[in-house]
């Protein structure tokens, strides 16, 4: 946190569980960041194998990131693949 204090482990765990619950309900953008407090977390996915999915929670305002691993998430889509986000960011930065 900017003031040098970090949240208590219990409140941090509760905030992280809230993110996971929001993703399972289909809320994938503008989630509250446990670190900076902004509604700037979005959900992305990667696949390591046919049945091994990672769900990523990334904040656009600070360096917060969190990963959950498991079966195919209910709201998985190829448009939410992390590689898609990376490609779109590169295109935006290079203007091509």
N, C-alpha and C positions, 0 to 999 in steps of 0.2 A: 504494500500500500504506500501511497505517497507520503503519509505522515510517519513512516517507519514502523508502524505497528501492523502486525498481521492478524487476521481474524482468528478467533479461537478455533481449535480443531473441530469442536462440535458444530459451530455455526458454519464452518467451511464444508463439513460433510453434509449438513442439511442443504446448503446451497447447491452442492454438486448433485445430490439426489433429486433436487427440484429440477435441475437441468435434464437429467436422465428421464424423469417423469414427463417433462414437457415434450421431449423428443418422441417418447413412446405414444404420446397423444397427437402427434403430428405437428406440433409447434416447432418450427425449424429455424426461425429468424427472430431477431430482436429480443433475445432472451437476456435476462439480467445476469451480468457478469459478477461472479463472486469476488473478484479481485478489485475491479475499478468501480463497480456499482452501476455501470452504464448498460442500457438495453442494446448491447452490441455483439452478443454471442450468436453465432449461427452454427448449424449442424451440417456436417459433411461426412462422407463415407469412403472407406477404402476396403478392398477385398484382398486377402492374402491367399485364399484358396476358395474352392467352390462353395464351401459352407462355413468359411471363417471371415466374418465381417468386423471391421473396426468402425466405430462411430466416433467422430471427432467433434469437439466443441471448441470453437475458435472465436476469440474476441477480436473485433476490428479496431478497438481503441487501446488495448494494452496487450501484454504478452501472455495472457492467460490462454492455456489450452488444456484440454482433458480428453482422454481416450477411454472408450469402453469397448470390450471385445465380446463377440458372441455369434449367434446365428443371424440370419438375414433379418435386419430391422423391419418392422412393419411398414415404415414410410421410406424405405430405401428406393432410390431411383438413380438411373445413370446420370441424370442432370445434376445430381448431388454428389457425384464422385469428386473427390478432392482434386484429382488431376484436371477436371473441368474448371474448377475454381482457379487453379494455378495458371492454366492456359488463358483464361479470361483476364486475369490480373496482368499477365505478360503483354497481352494485346492492348490493354488499356494503357500500360506504361510506355509501350513502344509506338502506339498510335497506328498499328497496322491491322 
